[in-house]
C-alpha cells in the first residue's frame, strides 16, 4: 500500500521543482509592470534580465512606494497626511513626514523662482473651478467668490520648518500638491529601482517619465513622444532620445470644461484666480528631478510662452513649448538653450524647433 503514497510524493516533488524552475527562469525583456494610481496610470518598463520571482518582488516594492506617496499627498483620501494637515488648527505647527516636507520645500523654491506662478496653496481655487476633490457643478464661479478665495492664496500663508520637519498654515488655505506629487512619486519609484540594482528602466506615472540606462539594456536610448493635439486627439509630434534623466509635461488639452463656447483649462493661475488663457498648448521640462520638472511644467503652463521662456533662459531650465500661432492657425515649437544643449541644436532645428536664445515677445497672441 505505500506505493501510491510514494508516487504522490514523487509527483508533488516534481511539481515543486517545475514551479521553482519557472520562477527562476529569466524573463524576456523588456518586462512591463502597470496599473492605476493617483487617478491615472503607472507603467514601469524594465530592460534588465530578471526572473518571474524577482519581477513579483519589484512590483510589490513599486506599489509600496506609490501607496506611500498617495497616503501622504492625496487630497482625495480622508486618511491622507495632507488632508489632516489641511484640516489642522491654524497657526499650530504640525509634525510631517520627511516626504511631505521635501515636496513642500520643492514647491516653495519653484514658487519663489517663478514669481508665484506655482503655488500649492491654490487648492481652494482649484476646488472652486471644479477640478479638485470638492464635488460641484462644472460652471463658471462668480467674481466675488473667486476674489474671496484668491485672497486666501499665497505661499506666505504657509510656514515650513524643514529642519524640524514641521509646517503650519497661517490662513485657511487648502494645500494641493497635484502639480508636484506625481513627479515626486516618479522619483521615488526610480530611486527604489536603482536601490535594487537595476540599471535600465523607464518609469511613467501619468505622463511623468524618468529613465535610466537604455531600452535594450545596452546602447539603444529610451525614446519619448512629445504630443500635440490634432483633430481633437493628442498625437506625437516629436520623438526625443533620453538617457538617465526625467521629463514632465503639462498641457491644457486634456482636462477642461466648456461653457458658452469657451474652454476653461484645469490649470489655475494663482495670481488671478482664473484658468490660464494663453495659446501655449503644452510645455515639456527636462530635469534630473522629476518633482522639480513637474512643478516647473505647471509654473510654465501658468506663465505662458513669453514670460515662461524668459524664466527658462534666466534659470537655465531645459524647456520646450508647443504654442498655437494665431497668424496661420498652426503650431510653433520653441526650446530654451538648455533644452538644445541636452538634445543637440542641430537635431532640434532639423525637427523645426526654434531655439530661443533671447525670447521674443509676441510669438503668439493672447487667447480669447
Secondary structure, 3 states (H helix, E strand, C coil): CHHHHHHHHHHHHHHHHHHHHHHHCECCCCEEEEEEECCEEEEEEECCCCEHHHHHHHHHHHHHHHHHHHHHHCCCCCCCHHHHHHCCCCCCCEECCHHHHHHHHHHHHHHHHCCCCCCCCEHHHHHHCCCCCCCCCCCCCCHHHHHHHHCCCCHHHEEEECCCCEEEECCCCECCCCCCHHHHHHHHHHHHHHHCCCCCEEEEECCEEEEECCCCCCCCCEEEEEEEEECCEEEEEEEEEECCEEEEEEECCCCEEEECCEEEECCEECCCCEECCCCEEEEEEEECCHHHHHHHHHHHHHHCHHHHHHHHHHCCCEEEEEEEECCCCEEEEEECHHHHHHHCHHHHHHCCCEECCCCCCCCCCCCC
